[in-house]
Amino acid sequence: MTCTLTLRYRADNEERTLSDTENDDLALRVEDKDGRRRVTLSAKRDLDLLSYREEDHDLTAGEGDPENDRYFLNGYQSWTDTKETYLFEKERDVTRLPKRLVDRFALDRYGDATFYRYDKNTLHGYDLFYVRGKRACFFANLQGDDAFLVFAVDRKTGRVTVSSDVFGARVKEGEQYVLCDYLYAQNYEEGLAAFYRAFRARKAEKLLGYTSWYNYYQDVSEEILSRDLDALDERFDLFQIDDGYETFVGDWLDVDPVKFPHGLSGFVERAHDRGIRAGIWLAPFVAERKSKLFCERPDLFRRDERGEYVLCGSNWSGFYALDLDNHEARDYIRRCLSHYSEMGFDFFKLDFLYAACLPVYPGRTRARAASDAFAFLRECLGDKLILGCGAPLFPAAGKFDYMRVGPDVSLKFDDAWFMRFMHRERISTKVTLQNTVYRWIFDGALFGCDPDVFLLRDENLSLSPARREALLTLNALFGRLLMTSDNIADYDFETRETLARALTLFRQAKVKEYDRDGDLIRIAYTQNGQDATVVYDTRKGVLV
C-alpha cells in the first residue's frame, strides 16, 4: 500500500519536519506486508515527537459513491457518538459554542476537543475505521496501548488521512519507536476477520443486572436499595450500587451516614446469600471540588502548564484529575479499591476514566497514559469484574471485562432540547442506541460491550412504550450486560413477560450483520437456529 508521510518532531529545541524516510536526526523503516503496515523510527539524537500523518493511501483512492458510501467513525471515548456516517452529515464541534458557556461548564473536557482541531469539512474517528459501499476499505490499530490512530475524512472528496497521535512521546538517541502499526484490508469482511484474529478479549459472560442510577441518581438510600435488591428474582446475576453512597465524589471511604447508617457491607452479604454478585461504582481518577480529598490534599492532583488543576468537567461541584505520577495519589486509589474488594464486592463500575489521559504526562502519549492507568486498575482489582466507562476504547483492550459503548441513557429519548447543542458525549438514549449497534464490532475482541440500561417502568420516565421496546430489544441483541434501574416489584404481568422474552433473546440470539440505509438499520440475527430480522428507525427510536 502506497502513501505519503509526514513526521513532525522537536530536536535541539527546534521544530522540524520529515517527509522522506531519513535525515540527520532519524531514519524510518516501513514494513508493509500481508495487510499490515508498521513504521518504526530509529533516533540519531534525542527527539520529542509531535505528530505523524499518512495521506493519499491507494487503498482509499478511486471513485466512491458520495450518496451511499458509509464511513465508520469510532468516537474518542465511551460516550462519544459513533456510527456509520454519510459524507453529508456533520460532526458537532463543542468549540463553536460561546466560549463563556464552554468554560463555565467545561464542555470541552469530556471528549477530544482539547487536543484535536475540529474542521467543519472533515469527519474523524479513532483506532478502527472502515468504508462500506462502492469504495470499501478497513483499518484497525494494532498498538492502541501506545498511540491513538486517527482517521480523518474529507466530506467533499472522501479522501482519508491517517494520523498516529504520538504527541508526548520521547525517543532517545539510539532508541527505536513504532510510529504506527495497523492492519488494513480492501473490504469490510476481510478486515473484520483480520481484526478478530488480532484481538481476543478477556472472557466476559452475559449478566442480567440492576444498577441504581437511572431511577434515583444520587438520591439513593439504604431503604430504597434494600427494597430493590429484595425485588430481584433468581434470573438476576448482579446488583450494583451506583453514585450517591459516598459523601462527595472522591471521598470513596466516607459512606454517607444518613443515607446508609449501616454502611454497604450488608448489601454484599445479602446479595451473596441470594447467589447474586455485588457491584459498586467509583470514579477512581477524579475528585470533586467540594470533596475532603481535594480540600485537604490538593497536592495529589495534577496541574497543567499554567499551574492550574486539570478540570475534567462540571459534574457535581466540578471535578479534577488526580496526578497518576504521584505515588501517594496511586496509593489512595489502591486503598479505596482494595477496601471494597476486601468487603466482598465482585463487580466494579469505574467511571470518568478519560481523566487518566486528559492531563499531559511528558514522555508519554495520551494512549500510553490511559493504558498504564487502566493496567494499574486491573493490578489493584486482580480477578474482580471491571466495567470501564467514559474511557478511550483501545487502551482498555484486555484490561477490562466490560466497557460502556455509549453515553448515558436519558429518561427522555434525546434528552432536553438544549443539550443537543452540547458536547458529543452528552446524555442521550438516541445516541447510545446507535452506539450500541455500531460498536458491537468490538464485543469479544476488546471487551464485552455494555449498552447501558433498559427501562420498562411507567413512572419517572418519558420514553414511549415503543421506544422502551426498542431500547430493550437492542440491548438484548448487542449487549454482554443487560441492566436496568427499575424496581422489578412494580412490574405487572405483561411487563414481566416482556422482560422474559428479552432475556431469552439476550441468552440465545447471535447478531449476524447490520446495515444502514438512511435513518434505518437492518439487523440480522439467529435464534435457536432460526434467522430473524429487526429494523430500527434511528430518528424515531422505534422498531419498524
C-alpha positions in Angstrom: 0.0 0.0 0.0 1.5 3.3 -1.0 1.0 6.7 0.7 2.9 9.9 1.6 4.0 10.5 5.1 4.9 13.5 7.3 6.6 13.4 10.7 6.8 16.5 12.9 9.1 16.4 15.9 11.4 18.6 18.0 15.2 18.2 18.2 17.7 20.6 19.8 14.7 22.8 20.9 13.7 23.3 17.2 10.6 22.0 15.5 11.4 20.0 12.3 9.5 18.1 9.7 10.4 14.9 7.8 8.6 14.0 4.6 11.0 11.2 3.5 12.4 8.2 5.3 15.7 9.6 6.6 17.6 12.7 7.6 20.4 13.7 10.0 18.0 13.2 13.0 16.3 9.9 12.3 15.6 7.1 9.9 12.3 5.3 9.3 11.7 1.7 8.4 8.5 0.9 6.7 7.2 -2.7 6.7 4.2 -3.3 4.6 3.2 -6.9 4.0 0.1 -9.2 4.2 -2.3 -6.5 5.2 -0.2 -5.0 8.0 1.7 -1.7 8.0 4.3 -0.9 10.6 6.5 2.2 10.6 9.5 2.3 13.0 11.6 5.3 13.9 15.3 5.0 14.7 16.6 8.1 16.5 20.0 9.5 15.8 19.6 12.1 18.5 17.1 12.9 21.3 13.6 13.6 19.9 10.3 14.8 21.1 7.5 13.6 18.8 4.7 15.9 17.8 2.7 14.2 15.0 2.8 11.5 12.3 0.5 11.6 9.3 -0.1 9.4 6.2 -2.0 10.7 3.2 -3.1 9.5 -0.3 -3.4 5.8 0.6 -4.1 3.9 -2.6 -6.5 1.7 -0.7 -8.9 4.6 -0.3 -8.4 6.0 -3.8 -10.8 5.6 -6.7 -14.3 6.7 -7.4 -16.7 6.4 -4.5 -20.4 6.9 -4.2 -20.9 10.0 -2.0 -24.6 9.4 -1.8 -24.4 5.9 -0.3 -20.9 5.1 1.0 -20.9 4.7 4.8 -17.9 5.6 6.8 -17.5 4.1 10.3 -16.1 6.7 12.7 -15.4 5.5 16.2 -15.7 8.2 18.8 -12.9 9.1 21.1 -14.3 7.6 24.3 -17.2 5.5 25.6 -19.7 8.3 25.5 -18.7 9.9 22.1 -21.3 9.5 19.4 -20.3 6.7 17.0 -21.9 5.4 13.8 -21.6 4.7 10.1 -21.7 8.2 8.7 -22.7 9.6 5.3 -20.4 12.4 4.0 -23.3 14.9 4.1 -23.5 14.5 7.9 -21.6 16.8 10.2 -19.8 16.4 13.5 -20.7 18.6 16.4 -17.9 20.8 17.4 -18.2 22.0 21.0 -15.6 24.7 20.5 -18.1 26.5 18.2 -20.3 27.3 21.2 -19.8 30.6 23.0 -16.5 30.4 24.9 -18.1 31.6 28.1 -20.5 28.7 28.0 -17.8 26.2 27.2 -15.6 27.5 30.0 -18.5 27.7 32.5 -19.4 24.1 32.1 -16.1 22.7 31.0 -17.8 21.3 27.9 -14.6 20.7 26.0 -13.1 18.4 28.7 -15.3 15.3 28.1 -14.0 14.5 24.6 -11.1 15.3 22.3 -11.6 19.0 21.8 -8.6 19.9 24.0 -6.2 18.3 21.5 -8.0 17.6 18.2 -8.7 20.5 15.9 -12.2 20.2 14.5 -12.9 21.2 10.9 -16.5 21.6 9.5 -15.3 20.0 6.3 -13.9 16.9 8.0 -15.2 13.8 9.8 -12.9 11.9 12.1 -12.7 8.7 14.3 -10.3 6.6 16.3 -8.5 3.3 16.1 -10.9 1.4 13.8 -12.2 2.7 10.5 -14.0 1.3 7.6 -15.9 2.3 4.5 -18.8 0.2 3.2 -20.1 0.9 -0.3 -18.5 1.3 -3.7 -15.2 2.4 -2.2 -14.6 -0.2 0.6 -11.7 -0.5 3.0 -10.9 -1.4 6.6 -8.2 -0.3 9.1 -7.6 -1.2 12.7 -4.9 0.0 15.2 -2.6 -2.7 16.5 -0.8 -0.5 19.0 -3.7 1.0 20.9 -1.6 1.0 24.1 0.9 3.4 22.6 -0.9 5.8 20.3 -4.4 6.6 19.0 -4.8 6.1 15.3 -6.9 8.9 14.0 -8.8 8.7 10.7 -9.9 12.0 9.0 -12.3 12.0 6.1 -12.8 15.0 3.7 -16.5 15.5 3.5 -16.3 16.6 -0.1 -14.0 14.0 -1.6 -14.0 11.1 0.8 -10.2 11.4 0.9 -8.8 9.7 4.1 -5.8 10.8 6.2 -4.4 8.5 8.8 -2.6 10.1 11.8 -0.8 8.5 14.8 -1.2 10.6 17.9 2.4 10.3 19.0 2.4 13.7 20.7 4.3 13.5 24.0 6.5 10.5 23.1 10.2 11.0 23.7 12.8 8.9 21.9 16.4 9.0 23.0 19.4 8.7 20.7 19.9 5.1 19.7 16.4 4.1 20.6 13.6 2.9 18.3 9.9 3.8 18.4 7.0 2.4 16.5 5.1 5.4 14.9 2.2 3.3 13.7 1.2 -0.4 13.4 -2.1 -1.3 11.9 -3.9 -3.8 9.8 -5.8 -3.0 6.6 -8.0 -4.7 4.1 -9.7 -4.0 0.8 -13.2 -4.6 2.2 -15.2 -4.8 5.4 -15.5 -8.6 5.5 -11.7 -9.3 5.1 -10.8 -6.5 7.6 -13.3 -7.7 10.2 -11.9 -11.3 10.0 -8.4 -9.9 10.4 -9.4 -7.8 13.3 -10.9 -10.7 15.2 -7.8 -12.8 14.6 -5.7 -10.0 16.0 -7.8 -9.3 19.2 -9.3 -11.5 21.8 -10.9 -10.0 24.9 -11.0 -11.4 28.4 -13.9 -13.8 28.6 -17.0 -11.9 29.7 -20.1 -13.8 30.5 -23.5 -12.4 29.9 -25.1 -10.9 33.1 -28.6 -9.7 33.8 -28.3 -6.9 36.4 -29.6 -4.0 38.4 -28.0 -0.6 38.8 -29.4 2.2 41.0 -28.5 5.2 38.8 -31.2 5.6 36.2 -34.1 5.9 38.7 -32.8 7.6 41.8 -29.5 9.1 40.6 -27.7 10.4 43.7 -30.9 10.2 45.8 -30.3 6.6 46.9 -30.7 5.3 50.4 -30.4 2.1 52.4 -34.2 1.7 52.4 -34.5 2.2 48.6 -31.7 -0.2 47.7 -32.8 -2.8 50.2 -36.2 -2.8 48.7 -35.0 -3.1 45.1 -32.5 -5.8 46.0 -35.3 -7.8 47.6 -37.4 -7.5 44.4 -34.8 -9.2 42.2 -35.7 -12.8 41.2 -33.5 -15.8 40.6 -32.7 -14.7 37.0 -30.6 -11.8 38.1 -26.8 -12.1 38.3 -25.8 -8.7 39.6 -26.9 -5.9 42.0 -24.8 -2.7 41.5 -24.8 0.3 43.8 -24.1 3.5 41.7 -23.2 7.0 42.6 -24.7 8.6 45.7 -23.5 6.3 48.5 -20.4 8.5 49.2 -20.4 11.9 50.8 -18.5 13.5 47.9 -17.1 12.1 44.7 -13.5 11.2 45.5 -14.2 10.5 49.2 -14.9 6.8 48.5 -14.2 5.6 52.0 -16.7 8.1 53.5 -20.1 6.4 53.1 -23.0 8.9 53.8 -24.1 8.0 57.3 -27.6 9.5 56.8 -28.4 7.6 53.6 -26.6 4.4 54.7 -26.4 4.2 58.5 -25.3 0.6 58.4 -22.7 1.0 55.6 -22.6 -1.1 52.5 -21.3 -4.5 53.7 -24.8 -5.7 54.4 -25.7 -5.4 50.7 -22.8 -7.6 49.8 -23.8 -10.3 52.2 -27.5 -10.2 51.2 -26.7 -10.3 47.5 -24.3 -13.2 48.0 -26.9 -15.0 50.1 -29.2 -14.8 47.1 -26.5 -16.0 44.7 -26.2 -12.5 43.1 -22.9 -10.7 42.5 -22.5 -7.4 44.3 -21.2 -4.3 42.4 -20.2 -0.8 43.2 -19.4 2.4 41.3 -16.4 4.6 41.7 -14.6 7.3 39.6 -11.1 6.4 40.7 -9.1 9.1 38.8 -11.1 12.2 39.9 -12.5 14.0 42.9 -14.9 16.9 43.0 -14.1 20.4 44.2 -16.1 20.0 47.5 -14.5 16.7 48.4 -12.4 16.3 51.5 -9.7 14.8 49.4 -9.4 17.9 47.2 -9.7 20.3 50.1 -7.2 18.6 52.3 -4.8 17.0 49.8 -4.6 19.3 46.8 -1.0 18.1 46.3 -2.4 14.8 44.9 -4.0 16.5 41.9 -2.4 17.1 38.5 -1.7 20.7 37.4 -1.3 22.0 33.9 1.4 24.1 32.3 -0.1 27.2 33.9 -0.1 25.7 37.3 -3.9 25.2 37.4 -5.6 22.0 38.5 -6.7 19.9 35.5 -10.5 20.3 35.4 -12.3 17.3 33.9 -15.9 18.5 33.7 -18.7 20.3 35.5 -20.5 17.3 37.1 -21.1 17.6 40.9 -19.2 20.7 42.1 -16.7 20.4 39.2 -14.1 17.7 39.4 -10.3 17.4 38.9 -7.8 14.8 37.8 -5.6 13.1 40.3 -1.9 13.1 39.4 -1.1 9.5 38.4 2.6 10.2 38.6 2.2 10.9 42.3 2.7 7.7 44.3 0.6 8.9 47.1 -2.3 9.5 44.7 -1.9 6.0 43.4 -1.8 4.6 46.9 -5.0 6.4 47.7 -6.7 4.8 44.6 -5.4 1.4 45.5 -6.6 1.8 49.1 -10.1 2.7 48.0 -10.4 -0.1 45.5 -8.9 -2.6 48.0 -11.4 -1.5 50.6 -14.4 -2.5 48.5 -12.7 -5.6 47.1 -12.0 -6.9 50.6 -15.6 -6.1 51.6 -16.6 -8.7 49.0 -17.7 -6.6 46.0 -17.4 -8.7 42.9 -18.0 -6.1 40.2 -16.5 -2.6 39.8 -18.0 0.0 37.5 -15.2 2.5 37.1 -16.2 5.8 35.6 -14.9 9.0 34.1 -11.7 7.2 33.1 -10.8 9.6 30.4 -9.3 11.7 33.2 -6.3 9.4 33.0 -5.2 11.0 29.7 -6.7 14.5 29.9 -3.6 15.9 31.6 -0.3 16.0 29.7 2.3 13.5 31.1 5.6 14.4 29.5 7.3 11.4 27.8 4.0 9.6 27.2 1.3 9.8 24.6 -2.3 10.1 25.6 -2.9 6.5 24.7 0.1 5.3 26.8 -1.1 7.3 29.8 -4.5 5.7 29.5 -3.2 2.2 29.0 -0.8 2.5 32.0 -3.7 3.8 34.2 -6.1 1.0 33.1 -3.4 -1.6 33.8 -3.0 -0.1 37.3 -6.7 -0.6 37.9 -6.5 -4.2 36.8 -3.5 -4.7 39.1 -5.4 -3.2 42.0 -8.5 -5.4 41.5 -7.0 -8.7 40.4 -9.7 -11.0 39.1 -12.6 -8.9 40.0 -15.0 -8.0 37.2 -14.4 -4.4 35.8 -16.8 -2.4 33.8 -15.0 0.6 32.2 -16.9 3.8 31.5 -16.0 7.1 30.0 -12.8 5.7 28.6 -10.9 5.6 25.3 -11.6 2.1 24.0 -8.4 0.6 22.5 -6.1 1.3 25.5 -8.6 -0.7 27.6 -8.4 -3.8 25.4 -7.5 -6.9 27.5 -7.7 -5.0 30.8 -11.4 -4.6 31.4 -14.1 -7.3 31.3 -16.8 -4.9 30.0 -16.9 -1.4 28.5 -19.7 1.1 28.2 -20.0 1.7 24.4 -22.4 4.7 24.5 -23.4 7.8 26.6 -25.8 7.5 29.5 -29.4 6.6 28.7 -31.7 9.6 29.1 -35.2 9.4 30.7 -36.2 11.3 27.5 -35.3 9.9 24.1 -32.9 12.6 23.2 -32.7 14.5 26.5 -33.6 18.2 26.8 -33.6 20.1 23.6 -30.7 22.5 24.5 -28.5 19.5 25.4 -28.5 18.6 21.7 -26.2 21.5 21.0 -23.6 20.5 23.6 -20.6 18.1 23.6 -20.5 14.8 21.7 -20.5 12.9 25.0 -23.9 14.3 26.2 -26.6 12.1 27.7 -28.9 10.7 25.1 -30.9 7.5 24.6 -30.9 8.2 20.8 -27.2 8.4 20.6 -26.5 5.4 22.9 -28.7 3.2 20.8 -26.8 3.9 17.6 -23.5 3.4 19.5 -24.8 0.0 20.8 -25.3 -1.2 17.3 -22.2 0.2 15.6 -19.8 -0.6 18.4 -20.9 -4.2 18.6 -17.9 -4.9 16.3 -15.7 -4.6 19.5 -17.6 -7.2 21.5 -15.5 -10.2 22.3 -12.4 -8.6 20.7 -11.6 -5.7 23.0 -14.1 -6.4 25.8 -17.7 -7.3 26.4 -20.0 -4.5 25.3 -22.2 -2.7 27.9 -25.1 -0.8 26.1 -26.2 0.8 29.4 -29.7 0.2 30.8 -33.2 -0.7 29.6 -36.2 0.9 31.3 -39.7 -0.6 31.4 -41.3 1.2 34.3 -44.1 3.8 33.8 -43.2 6.3 36.5 -40.3 8.7 36.4 -39.8 8.1 32.6 -40.7 9.9 29.4 -39.9 7.2 26.9 -42.9 5.9 25.0 -43.7 2.2 25.1 -42.4 1.7 21.6 -39.1 3.3 22.5 -38.8 1.3 25.6 -39.3 -1.8 23.5 -36.5 -0.7 21.0 -34.2 0.0 23.9 -34.7 -3.4 25.5 -34.5 -5.3 22.2 -31.3 -3.7 21.0 -29.6 -4.0 24.4 -30.6 -7.7 24.5 -29.2 -8.3 21.0 -26.0 -6.4 21.2 -25.0 -6.3 24.9 -22.9 -8.5 27.1 -24.6 -6.8 30.1 -28.4 -6.4 30.3 -29.0 -3.9 33.1 -32.0 -1.9 34.5 -32.7 0.6 37.2 -36.3 -0.4 37.6 -37.8 -1.7 40.8 -38.8 -5.1 39.5 -41.5 -5.4 42.2 -43.6 -2.7 40.3 -43.8 -4.8 37.1 -47.2 -6.0 36.1 -47.7 -9.4 34.4 -47.4 -8.0 30.9 -44.1 -6.2 31.7 -42.7 -9.3 33.3 -43.5 -11.3 30.2 -41.8 -8.6 28.1 -38.6 -8.9 30.2 -38.8 -12.7 29.9 -38.9 -12.6 26.1 -36.0 -10.1 26.1 -34.0 -12.3 28.4 -34.5 -15.3 26.1 -33.2 -13.1 23.2 -30.3 -12.0 25.3 -29.3 -15.5 26.2 -29.9 -17.2 22.8 -29.6 -14.7 19.9 -26.5 -14.0 17.9 -26.2 -11.0 15.6 -25.0 -11.8 12.1 -24.8 -8.4 10.5 -26.3 -4.9 10.3 -26.6 -2.4 7.5 -27.5 1.2 7.5 -30.0 2.6 5.0 -30.7 6.3 5.7 -32.4 6.5 9.1 -32.9 2.7 9.2 -30.6 0.0 10.5 -31.5 -3.5 9.3 -30.2 -6.1 11.8 -30.0 -9.8 11.0 -29.6 -12.4 13.8 -30.1 -16.1 14.6 -32.0 -17.5 17.5 -32.2 -21.3 18.1 -31.0 -21.9 14.5 -33.7 -19.6 13.0 -32.9 -16.5 11.0 -34.6 -13.3 12.1 -34.5 -9.6 11.3 -35.4 -6.4 13.0 -35.3 -2.9 11.6 -34.6 0.1 13.8 -35.5 3.7 13.0 -32.7 5.8 14.5 -34.6 9.1 14.1 -37.9 7.9 15.7 -36.2 5.5 18.1 -38.6 2.6 17.4 -38.6 -0.8 15.7 -40.4 -0.8 12.3 
